[in-house]
Each structure stands twice: as C-alpha cells, then as structure tokens.
Amino acid sequence: MTLPSTRPIGPSAATTVDFWRLAAITLSAQLLAVRNQRALFVAVVIGAVALAVSLASLALLLDAAWALVIGAVYIAVLTISIVGAVLLYAAWRLLDPKRLVFLSSTRGASLDVRFKRSVMSFDNHGRLPGDSSAAALRAQVANWAGTLPHHVDVRAQNSRVADLYAKQFPELTPEAPDAFGRVQMSGQHIR
C-alpha cells in the first residue's frame, strides 16, 4: 500500500533530520508510560529493590569496592540498553515505509500514522514535558484522516491517552484495555 500524497495542515512530517527530537519525545513518552502504568512501575521498583539487595549481599560477601564496581557496571549496561532501544525505535519509526510520523508545530509532540492494507491507525502519541501542542496535533491529523479513503482504527497507548481521545473526539468511546494496556476505541468515524 502506498502512503497518501496529501499531508495534514499544520504539523510537519518528520524526516531523518528530526531524529534526535523524535528520540527525545519517544524517551519522554516511555518514561511517562512507566510512571503511569502501575504494572510497569511496580516492575521497575522491584528491579531497583532487587539491585539494592544484591549489591548489599555482594558487599557482605566480597569487598564493598567490588560491589560498587559490579553495581556501576550493571547500571551502565542497563542505561545503555534502554537508551539504545529508544534510539533504535526512533530510527525504525522514521524508516518504516508504512508509517508517517507527524510533529506538532512546536515540534514538541509526535503522532504516528500507520497504514496497513486499507486500515490506517494512530500510534505512538508522545510529547515532551511542558509541551501543550499535542491536542492540536491530534485534531489536525484527525481532520486530515477524515479526508482519506481508509478505515481509521484508533488504539490508544493507555487509558490516559484513551481519555484524551474520548474528550477530544466525543464520537470515540474507549473499550477495555488489552494485556499490554492498549485501549481500542470504538465508534471509529473521525470525519
């Protein structure tokens, strides 16, 4: 399936020049998801407690200096892995031939539009902290989507984004979240 030749009025389509901006928005959205989704937050807290307990036991078994070295290496590898995953994901978003990534006019919010067969879906809604242009971006992309001949499949990343969609587009109603926390929106006629 080819991507539409038209673009929404207002937001700009991201290019490889916008890689670092998109990576920052992606990291911000992922951190917000960890903070807002209880299961992910609990997993991070359990991981931090397990790290603290293992470092304390290493300090008792070995020398405290070795425990600090092992802890520092572990934290460095974890940090590099997380940042690497975010950078790779941002690159994939830009290079995916079936996806358009739109940035708001302030370049502080992003929204992906994926095309698969005759279905168009919104994905990866994210914004930088303090940016207030996400609602305008969603509205502009939704107005543009209404002019296209595709069926629009709206899935929110989590319940909070689903509530934002429902407030902004009253014709959409959230359904029960799936196992990953994504919420399917019904009444999918954004026109």
GROMACS elastic network, one bead per residue, 0.5 to 0.9 nm:
[ bonds ]
;  ai    aj funct       b0    kb
    1    98     6  0.76483   500
    1   115     6  0.74347   500
    1   116     6  0.69886   500
    1   117     6  0.60133   500
    1   118     6  0.77801   500
    2     5     6  0.87253   500
    2    97     6  0.86416   500
    2    98     6  0.75754   500
    2   115     6  0.82856   500
    3     6     6  0.87947   500
    3    97     6  0.82603   500
    3    98     6  0.68565   500
    3    99     6  0.78704   500
    3   100     6  0.80591   500
    3   115     6  0.71995   500
    4     7     6  0.76026   500
    4   148     6  0.79236   500
    6   144     6  0.84030   500
    6   148     6  0.89480   500
    7    10     6  0.89730   500
    7    11     6  0.84134   500
    7    12     6  0.80782   500
    7    13     6  0.78046   500
    7   141     6  0.84707   500
    7   144     6  0.70317   500
    8    11     6  0.64361   500
    8    12     6  0.78623   500
    8    13     6  0.88988   500
    8   102     6  0.88800   500
    8   140     6  0.61951   500
    8   141     6  0.57685   500
    8   142     6  0.86003   500
    8   143     6  0.75503   500
    8   144     6  0.50273   500
    8   145     6  0.81213   500
    9    12     6  0.81257   500
    9   140     6  0.66556   500
    9   141     6  0.81563   500
    9   143     6  0.89854   500
    9   144     6  0.76607   500
   10   104     6  0.72584   500
   10   105     6  0.62401   500
   10   136     6  0.88244   500
   10   137     6  0.77880   500
   10   140     6  0.68059   500
   10   141     6  0.87993   500
   11   102     6  0.60070   500
   11   103     6  0.54818   500
   11   105     6  0.53155   500
   11   106     6  0.87447   500
   11   107     6  0.83850   500
   11   136     6  0.89643   500
   11   137     6  0.64728   500
   11   140     6  0.73495   500
   11   141     6  0.78628   500
   12   101     6  0.83921   500
   12   102     6  0.54863   500
   12   103     6  0.53713   500
   12   104     6  0.66686   500
   12   105     6  0.70971   500
   12   107     6  0.84760   500
   13   100     6  0.66777   500
   13   101     6  0.56613   500
   13   103     6  0.62345   500
   14    17     6  0.76497   500
   14    18     6  0.58443   500
   14    19     6  0.80507   500
   14    22     6  0.80838   500
   14    94     6  0.71573   500
   14   100     6  0.76073   500
   14   101     6  0.54220   500
   14   102     6  0.56023   500
   14   103     6  0.61640   500
   14   110     6  0.87320   500
   15    18     6  0.54739   500
   15    19     6  0.71575   500
   15    94     6  0.65017   500
   15    95     6  0.88203   500
   15   101     6  0.82192   500
   16    19     6  0.51827   500
   16    20     6  0.87237   500
   16    91     6  0.80032   500
   16    94     6  0.65412   500
   16    95     6  0.82705   500
   17    20     6  0.78354   500
   17    21     6  0.86917   500
   18    21     6  0.53369   500
   18    22     6  0.60331   500
   18    23     6  0.85317   500
   18    94     6  0.88753   500
   18   103     6  0.89934   500
   19    22     6  0.51631   500
   19    23     6  0.60379   500
   19    24     6  0.86594   500
   19    87     6  0.84971   500
   19    90     6  0.68143   500
   19    91     6  0.68977   500
   19    94     6  0.76483   500
   20    24     6  0.61587   500
   20    25     6  0.86240   500
   20    87     6  0.83827   500
   20    90     6  0.83917   500
   21    24     6  0.51738   500
   21    25     6  0.63245   500
   21    26     6  0.86172   500
   21   107     6  0.76945   500
   21   108     6  0.78963   500
   22    25     6  0.50566   500
   22    26     6  0.60178   500
   22    27     6  0.85707   500
   22    90     6  0.62567   500
   22    91     6  0.87785   500
   22    93     6  0.89749   500
   22    94     6  0.88224   500
   22   103     6  0.83610   500
   22   107     6  0.88693   500
   22   108     6  0.87375   500
   22   109     6  0.85794   500
   22   110     6  0.73858   500
   23    27     6  0.61053   500
   23    28     6  0.85119   500
   23    86     6  0.64984   500
   23    87     6  0.58797   500
   23    88     6  0.88507   500
   23    89     6  0.81030   500
   23    90     6  0.53100   500
   23    91     6  0.81476   500
   24    27     6  0.51645   500
   24    28     6  0.61094   500
   24    29     6  0.85823   500
   24    86     6  0.87213   500
   24    87     6  0.89816   500
   24    90     6  0.89775   500
   24   127     6  0.87863   500
   24   128     6  0.73175   500
   25    28     6  0.50611   500
   25    29     6  0.61100   500
   25    30     6  0.86068   500
   25   108     6  0.71204   500
   25   109     6  0.67945   500
   25   110     6  0.71672   500
   25   126     6  0.59199   500
   25   127     6  0.53638   500
   25   128     6  0.53400   500
   25   129     6  0.87648   500
   26    29     6  0.51194   500
   26    30     6  0.61601   500
   26    31     6  0.86381   500
   26    86     6  0.67360   500
   26    87     6  0.85858   500
   26    89     6  0.82601   500
   26    90     6  0.68792   500
   26   110     6  0.85721   500
   26   124     6  0.79909   500
   26   125     6  0.88083   500
   26   126     6  0.64629   500
   26   127     6  0.78444   500
   26   128     6  0.85914   500
   27    30     6  0.51041   500
   27    31     6  0.61401   500
   27    32     6  0.85081   500
   27    83     6  0.80049   500
   27    86     6  0.62499   500
   27    87     6  0.86752   500
   27   126     6  0.89529   500
   27   128     6  0.88817   500
   28    31     6  0.52290   500
   28    32     6  0.61358   500
   28    33     6  0.85825   500
   28   126     6  0.73321   500
   28   127     6  0.68641   500
   28   128     6  0.59461   500
   28   129     6  0.72436   500
   29    32     6  0.50452   500
   29    33     6  0.60885   500
   29    34     6  0.87113   500
   29   124     6  0.82542   500
   29   125     6  0.77501   500
   29   126     6  0.50460   500
   29   127     6  0.64613   500
   29   128     6  0.76022   500
   30    34     6  0.62861   500
   30    35     6  0.86555   500
   30    86     6  0.85713   500
   30   126     6  0.84974   500
   31    34     6  0.51365   500
   31    35     6  0.62489   500
   31    36     6  0.86169   500
   32    35     6  0.50499   500
   32    36     6  0.59865   500
   32    37     6  0.83907   500
   33    36     6  0.51491   500
   33    37     6  0.57605   500
   33    40     6  0.78589   500
   33    41     6  0.86217   500
   33   157     6  0.86743   500
   33   158     6  0.80004   500
   34    37     6  0.55699   500
   34    38     6  0.75999   500
   34    39     6  0.82184   500
   34    40     6  0.51769   500
   34    41     6  0.52780   500
   34    42     6  0.89295   500
   34    44     6  0.79973   500
   35    38     6  0.73033   500
   35    40     6  0.74778   500
   35    41     6  0.56249   500
   36    40     6  0.82087   500
   36    41     6  0.73454   500
   36   158     6  0.88752   500
   36   160     6  0.83661   500
   37    40     6  0.56121   500
   37    41     6  0.62086   500
   37    42     6  0.86797   500
   37   158     6  0.79551   500
   37   159     6  0.89872   500
   37   181     6  0.79780   500
   38    41     6  0.50650   500
   38    42     6  0.60213   500
   38    43     6  0.85395   500
   39    42     6  0.51731   500
   39    43     6  0.61972   500
   39    44     6  0.87349   500
   40    43     6  0.50248   500
   40    44     6  0.62557   500
   40    45     6  0.86760   500
   41    44     6  0.51454   500
   41    45     6  0.62363   500
   41    46     6  0.86088   500
   42    45     6  0.50765   500
   42    46     6  0.60524   500
   42    47     6  0.84769   500
   43    46     6  0.51111   500
   43    47     6  0.60695   500
   43    48     6  0.86122   500
   44    47     6  0.50256   500
   44    48     6  0.61761   500
   44    49     6  0.86334   500
   45    48     6  0.50826   500
   45    49     6  0.61648   500
   45    50     6  0.85237   500
   46    49     6  0.50967   500
   46    50     6  0.60204   500
   46    51     6  0.85205   500
   47    50     6  0.50448   500
   47    51     6  0.61128   500
   47    52     6  0.86250   500
   48    51     6  0.50585   500
   48    52     6  0.62213   500
   48    53     6  0.86697   500
   49    52     6  0.50528   500
   49    53     6  0.61525   500
   49    54     6  0.85372   500
   50    53     6  0.51178   500
   50    54     6  0.60330   500
   50    55     6  0.84857   500
   51    54     6  0.51465   500
   51    55     6  0.60490   500
   51    56     6  0.85065   500
   51    71     6  0.77932   500
   51    74     6  0.89471   500
   52    55     6  0.51620   500
   52    56     6  0.61086   500
   52    57     6  0.86239   500
   52    71     6  0.87629   500
   53    56     6  0.50835   500
   53    57     6  0.61609   500
   53    58     6  0.85515   500
   54    57     6  0.51090   500
   54    58     6  0.60751   500
   54    59     6  0.85273   500
   54    67     6  0.87993   500
   54    71     6  0.88730   500
   55    59     6  0.60707   500
   55    60     6  0.86636   500
   55    64     6  0.87319   500
   55    67     6  0.56591   500
   55    68     6  0.73979   500
   55    70     6  0.79658   500
   55    71     6  0.64636   500
   56    59     6  0.50360   500
   56    60     6  0.64155   500
   56    61     6  0.87727   500
   56    64     6  0.84776   500
   56    67     6  0.76191   500
   57    60     6  0.50785   500
   57    61     6  0.61758   500
   57    62     6  0.83752   500
   57    67     6  0.85043   500
   58    62     6  0.55358   500
   58    63     6  0.74848   500
   58    64     6  0.74600   500
   58    66     6  0.78515   500
   58    67     6  0.53989   500
   58    68     6  0.89565   500
   58    70     6  0.88313   500
   59    62     6  0.53201   500
   59    63     6  0.54073   500
   59    65     6  0.76638   500
   59    66     6  0.73204   500
   59    67     6  0.51625   500
   59    68     6  0.79932   500
   60    63     6  0.69640   500
   60    64     6  0.73215   500
   60    67     6  0.87846   500
   61    64     6  0.87319   500
   62    65     6  0.83479   500
   62    66     6  0.66520   500
   62    67     6  0.70417   500
   63    66     6  0.53703   500
   63    67     6  0.65236   500
   63    68     6  0.88872   500
   64    67     6  0.50584   500
   64    68     6  0.62847   500
   64    69     6  0.87122   500
   65    68     6  0.51191   500
   65    69     6  0.62558   500
   65    70     6  0.86785   500
   66    70     6  0.60806   500
   66    71     6  0.83964   500
   67    70     6  0.51469   500
   67    71     6  0.59776   500
   67    72     6  0.84585   500
   68    72     6  0.59462   500
   68    73     6  0.85063   500
   69    72     6  0.50865   500
   69    73     6  0.61462   500
   69    74     6  0.85346   500
   70    73     6  0.51632   500
   70    74     6  0.61042   500
   70    75     6  0.86223   500
   71    74     6  0.50521   500
   71    75     6  0.61153   500
   71    76     6  0.84873   500
   72    75     6  0.51714   500
   72    76     6  0.60163   500
   72    77     6  0.85561   500
   73    76     6  0.50471   500
   73    77     6  0.60945   500
   73    78     6  0.85026   500
   74    77     6  0.52339   500
   74    78     6  0.61251   500
   74    79     6  0.85815   500
   75    78     6  0.50303   500
   75    79     6  0.60182   500
   75    80     6  0.85044   500
   76    79     6  0.51340   500
   76    80     6  0.60474   500
   76    81     6  0.84489   500
   77    80     6  0.51644   500
   77    81     6  0.60252   500
   77    82     6  0.86421   500
   78    81     6  0.51106   500
   78    82     6  0.62506   500
   78    83     6  0.86789   500
   79    82     6  0.52166   500
   79    83     6  0.61532   500
   79    84     6  0.83614   500
   80    83     6  0.52278   500
   80    84     6  0.58220   500
   80    85     6  0.84354   500
   81    84     6  0.50441   500
   81    85     6  0.60474   500
   81    86     6  0.86271   500
   82    85     6  0.51593   500
   82    86     6  0.62918   500
   82    87     6  0.86883   500
   83    86     6  0.51370   500
   83    87     6  0.61787   500
   83    88     6  0.86102   500
   84    87     6  0.51018   500
   84    88     6  0.60815   500
   84    89     6  0.84716   500
   85    88     6  0.51445   500
   85    89     6  0.60335   500
   85    90     6  0.85520   500
   86    89     6  0.50942   500
   86    90     6  0.61192   500
   86    91     6  0.85995   500
   87    90     6  0.51216   500
   87    91     6  0.61956   500
   87    92     6  0.86086   500
   88    91     6  0.50572   500
   88    92     6  0.61227   500
   88    93     6  0.86323   500
   89    93     6  0.61678   500
   89    94     6  0.87400   500
   90    93     6  0.51266   500
   90    94     6  0.64826   500
   90    95     6  0.87770   500
   91    94     6  0.52408   500
   91    95     6  0.61675   500
   91    96     6  0.85227   500
   92    95     6  0.50522   500
   92    96     6  0.57209   500
   93    96     6  0.55408   500
   93    97     6  0.89414   500
   93    99     6  0.70637   500
   93   100     6  0.80987   500
   93   101     6  0.71476   500
   93   112     6  0.79791   500
   94    97     6  0.83166   500
   94    99     6  0.77095   500
   94   100     6  0.76586   500
   94   101     6  0.68889   500
   95    98     6  0.88474   500
   95    99     6  0.81356   500
   96    99     6  0.55532   500
   96   100     6  0.81414   500
   97   100     6  0.81118   500
   98   113     6  0.85272   500
   98   114     6  0.58469   500
   98   115     6  0.53232   500
   98   116     6  0.69115   500
   99   112     6  0.66439   500
   99   113     6  0.56466   500
   99   115     6  0.61792   500
   99   116     6  0.89699   500
  100   111     6  0.84232   500
  100   112     6  0.56998   500
  100   113     6  0.51868   500
  100   114     6  0.64636   500
  100   115     6  0.84101   500
  101   110     6  0.67801   500
  101   111     6  0.58387   500
  101   113     6  0.63168   500
  101   114     6  0.85886   500
  102   109     6  0.82951   500
  102   110     6  0.54786   500
  102   111     6  0.53394   500
  102   112     6  0.61848   500
  102   113     6  0.78510   500
  102   137     6  0.81032   500
  102   141     6  0.82493   500
  103   106     6  0.78162   500
  103   107     6  0.52430   500
  103   108     6  0.70781   500
  103   109     6  0.57002   500
  103   111     6  0.67311   500
  103   112     6  0.89199   500
  103   137     6  0.75487   500
  104   108     6  0.63117   500
  104   109     6  0.53476   500
  104   110     6  0.62632   500
  104   111     6  0.83890   500
  104   133     6  0.63125   500
  104   134     6  0.69061   500
  104   136     6  0.76785   500
  104   137     6  0.53559   500
  104   138     6  0.88871   500
  105   108     6  0.78341   500
  105   109     6  0.84473   500
  105   133     6  0.73927   500
  105   136     6  0.88862   500
  105   137     6  0.78632   500
  106   109     6  0.75231   500
  106   131     6  0.79827   500
  106   132     6  0.87963   500
  106   133     6  0.67648   500
  107   110     6  0.75530   500
  107   127     6  0.88863   500
  107   131     6  0.89261   500
  107   133     6  0.84728   500
  108   126     6  0.85342   500
  108   127     6  0.55869   500
  108   128     6  0.53685   500
  108   129     6  0.83655   500
  108   130     6  0.86844   500
  108   131     6  0.57343   500
  108   132     6  0.81157   500
  108   133     6  0.71293   500
  108   134     6  0.79126   500
  109   125     6  0.75942   500
  109   126     6  0.56250   500
  109   128     6  0.63073   500
  109   131     6  0.70601   500
  109   132     6  0.82251   500
  109   133     6  0.65056   500
  109   134     6  0.54126   500
  109   137     6  0.74851   500
  110   124     6  0.74832   500
  110   125     6  0.58420   500
  110   126     6  0.53903   500
  110   127     6  0.62232   500
  110   134     6  0.74219   500
  110   137     6  0.76934   500
  111   122     6  0.69700   500
  111   123     6  0.63636   500
  111   124     6  0.57466   500
  111   126     6  0.66343   500
  111   127     6  0.88617   500
  111   134     6  0.84953   500
  111   137     6  0.76079   500
  111   138     6  0.74515   500
  111   141     6  0.83925   500
  112   121     6  0.82072   500
  112   122     6  0.56797   500
  112   124     6  0.56680   500
  112   125     6  0.68215   500
  113   120     6  0.66972   500
  113   121     6  0.56730   500
  113   123     6  0.61522   500
  113   124     6  0.86042   500
  113   141     6  0.86285   500
  114   119     6  0.82102   500
  114   120     6  0.55851   500
  114   121     6  0.52159   500
  114   122     6  0.62962   500
  114   123     6  0.70988   500
  115   118     6  0.71090   500
  115   119     6  0.59166   500
  115   121     6  0.66133   500
  115   150     6  0.86395   500
  116   119     6  0.53737   500
  116   120     6  0.64131   500
  116   121     6  0.82568   500
  117   120     6  0.81543   500
  117   150     6  0.88661   500
  118   149     6  0.81134   500
  118   150     6  0.53156   500
  118   151     6  0.63496   500
  118   152     6  0.88478   500
  119   150     6  0.55015   500
  119   152     6  0.59199   500
  119   153     6  0.65333   500
  120   145     6  0.82850   500
  120   150     6  0.59970   500
  120   151     6  0.60242   500
  120   153     6  0.59023   500
  120   154     6  0.82868   500
  121   151     6  0.84404   500
  121   152     6  0.57678   500
  121   154     6  0.55220   500
  121   155     6  0.71805   500
  122   125     6  0.77533   500
  122   152     6  0.82203   500
  122   153     6  0.71886   500
  122   154     6  0.57969   500
  122   155     6  0.66534   500
  122   156     6  0.78417   500
  123   154     6  0.81812   500
  123   155     6  0.71368   500
  123   156     6  0.72643   500
  123   157     6  0.72793   500
  124   156     6  0.85041   500
  124   157     6  0.70152   500
  125   134     6  0.82554   500
  125   138     6  0.87046   500
  125   156     6  0.81512   500
  125   157     6  0.74568   500
  125   161     6  0.80459   500
  126   134     6  0.77765   500
  127   130     6  0.82886   500
  127   131     6  0.64465   500
  127   132     6  0.83192   500
  127   133     6  0.83320   500
  127   134     6  0.66795   500
  128   131     6  0.56242   500
  128   132     6  0.88727   500
  129   132     6  0.86983   500
  131   134     6  0.73164   500
  132   135     6  0.72567   500
  132   136     6  0.83880   500
  133   136     6  0.53962   500
  133   137     6  0.62442   500
  133   138     6  0.88226   500
  134   137     6  0.50114   500
  134   138     6  0.62222   500
  134   139     6  0.86740   500
  135   138     6  0.51686   500
  135   139     6  0.62412   500
  135   140     6  0.86507   500
  135   164     6  0.82676   500
  135   165     6  0.89072   500
  135   168     6  0.76450   500
  136   139     6  0.50968   500
  136   140     6  0.60814   500
  136   141     6  0.85400   500
  137   140     6  0.52094   500
  137   141     6  0.61124   500
  137   142     6  0.84299   500
  138   141     6  0.52541   500
  138   142     6  0.59552   500
  138   143     6  0.85592   500
  138   165     6  0.84026   500
  138   168     6  0.85861   500
  139   142     6  0.50343   500
  139   143     6  0.61073   500
  139   144     6  0.85980   500
  139   168     6  0.77895   500
  139   169     6  0.85304   500
  140   143     6  0.51839   500
  140   144     6  0.62990   500
  140   145     6  0.86150   500
  141   144     6  0.50424   500
  141   145     6  0.60149   500
  141   146     6  0.86180   500
  142   146     6  0.61928   500
  142   147     6  0.89566   500
  142   190     6  0.62941   500
  142   191     6  0.77133   500
  143   146     6  0.52294   500
  143   147     6  0.69943   500
  143   190     6  0.73580   500
  143   191     6  0.67492   500
  144   147     6  0.54701   500
  144   148     6  0.70645   500
  144   191     6  0.88950   500
  145   148     6  0.53691   500
  145   149     6  0.84115   500
  145   150     6  0.79356   500
  145   152     6  0.75070   500
  145   190     6  0.73178   500
  145   191     6  0.77522   500
  146   149     6  0.79721   500
  146   150     6  0.85285   500
  146   152     6  0.83519   500
  146   189     6  0.78357   500
  146   190     6  0.56102   500
  147   150     6  0.87829   500
  147   191     6  0.74307   500
  148   151     6  0.84455   500
  151   188     6  0.82544   500
  151   189     6  0.82594   500
  152   188     6  0.62498   500
  152   189     6  0.70066   500
  152   190     6  0.75149   500
  153   184     6  0.82235   500
  153   185     6  0.78042   500
  153   186     6  0.85630   500
  153   188     6  0.64819   500
  153   189     6  0.89679   500
  154   172     6  0.86388   500
  154   183     6  0.86251   500
  154   184     6  0.63702   500
  154   185     6  0.55077   500
  154   186     6  0.77269   500
  154   188     6  0.66677   500
  155   158     6  0.86232   500
  155   162     6  0.77679   500
  155   174     6  0.88046   500
  155   182     6  0.65401   500
  155   183     6  0.54878   500
  155   185     6  0.57167   500
  155   186     6  0.89989   500
  156   159     6  0.71371   500
  156   160     6  0.82995   500
  156   161     6  0.55942   500
  156   162     6  0.50546   500
  156   163     6  0.87833   500
  156   165     6  0.77497   500
  156   174     6  0.85379   500
  156   181     6  0.87802   500
  156   182     6  0.56258   500
  156   183     6  0.50074   500
  156   184     6  0.63870   500
  156   185     6  0.72184   500
  157   160     6  0.81593   500
  157   161     6  0.62722   500
  157   162     6  0.73922   500
  157   180     6  0.87175   500
  157   181     6  0.68395   500
  157   183     6  0.64598   500
  157   184     6  0.89664   500
  158   161     6  0.55032   500
  158   162     6  0.62338   500
  158   163     6  0.87869   500
  158   177     6  0.75038   500
  158   180     6  0.84922   500
  158   181     6  0.52799   500
  158   183     6  0.58845   500
  159   163     6  0.61453   500
  159   164     6  0.86538   500
  159   174     6  0.81612   500
  159   176     6  0.89475   500
  159   177     6  0.73355   500
  159   181     6  0.72570   500
  159   182     6  0.72965   500
  159   183     6  0.63508   500
  160   163     6  0.51454   500
  160   164     6  0.64312   500
  160   165     6  0.87977   500
  161   165     6  0.62071   500
  161   166     6  0.85805   500
  161   183     6  0.86040   500
  162   165     6  0.50437   500
  162   166     6  0.61016   500
  162   167     6  0.86055   500
  162   172     6  0.89937   500
  162   173     6  0.82157   500
  162   174     6  0.61157   500
  162   175     6  0.89642   500
  162   182     6  0.86014   500
  162   183     6  0.64197   500
  162   184     6  0.81600   500
  162   185     6  0.73518   500
  163   166     6  0.50044   500
  163   167     6  0.61197   500
  163   168     6  0.85216   500
  163   173     6  0.86726   500
  163   174     6  0.75078   500
  164   167     6  0.52309   500
  164   168     6  0.61262   500
  164   169     6  0.83607   500
  165   168     6  0.51739   500
  165   169     6  0.56860   500
  165   170     6  0.79399   500
  165   172     6  0.71485   500
  165   173     6  0.84170   500
  165   174     6  0.85710   500
  165   185     6  0.85182   500
  166   169     6  0.51509   500
  166   170     6  0.53035   500
  166   171     6  0.73612   500
  166   172     6  0.54177   500
  166   173     6  0.58391   500
  166   174     6  0.70181   500
  166   185     6  0.83388   500
  167   170     6  0.58585   500
  167   172     6  0.86111   500
  168   172     6  0.88448   500
  169   172     6  0.57881   500
  169   173     6  0.86763   500
  169   190     6  0.76974   500
  170   173     6  0.72523   500
  171   186     6  0.82934   500
  171   187     6  0.59048   500
  171   188     6  0.73631   500
  171   189     6  0.72394   500
  171   190     6  0.75884   500
  172   185     6  0.58237   500
  172   186     6  0.55888   500
  172   187     6  0.50272   500
  172   188     6  0.60842   500
  172   189     6  0.78071   500
  172   190     6  0.82384   500
  173   184     6  0.85528   500
  173   185     6  0.54187   500
  173   186     6  0.53393   500
  173   187     6  0.65128   500
  173   188     6  0.86068   500
  174   177     6  0.83760   500
  174   183     6  0.63587   500
  174   184     6  0.60860   500
  174   186     6  0.63273   500
  175   183     6  0.61113   500
  175   184     6  0.55528   500
  175   185     6  0.59183   500
  175   186     6  0.69106   500
  176   181     6  0.88711   500
  176   182     6  0.86308   500
  176   183     6  0.62100   500
  176   184     6  0.72548   500
  177   180     6  0.75149   500
  177   181     6  0.51016   500
  177   182     6  0.52891   500
  177   184     6  0.69417   500
  178   181     6  0.52902   500
  178   182     6  0.55646   500
  178   183     6  0.64568   500
  178   184     6  0.81314   500
  179   182     6  0.75306   500
  180   183     6  0.89078   500
  185   188     6  0.67641   500
  186   189     6  0.86697   500
  187   190     6  0.84998   500
